[in-house]
């Protein structure tokens, strides 16, 4: 298991400075998977860009952030995104970031039709 700079396991909550002196605060950590937009169909990219996905998403000019949840919050209606949610769940990932500048991940479907975020 990798270690964070503070020496705790990566992904583990680490105590930080407290809002009140003497009261430790621990921030929860959640995992993020980063994927190319090419793993989404053009229609799903359009829905992401216009904040119309069937799940919680946060569109950005380069792609968008999609909440998976641990356990998953809900299953997407979009088939391509649902398959990626299954992979995220199996990998322990709580968030998926889709970015047009990230290379495609081997072994995942790649969609070549241009989307609105390309």
Secondary structure, 3 states (H helix, E strand, C coil): CCECCCCCECCCCCEECCCCCCCCEECCCCCEEEEEHHHCCHHHHHHHHCCCCCCCEEEECCEEEEECCCCCCCCCCCHHHHHHHHHHHHHCCCEEEEECCCCCCCCCCCCCCCCCCC
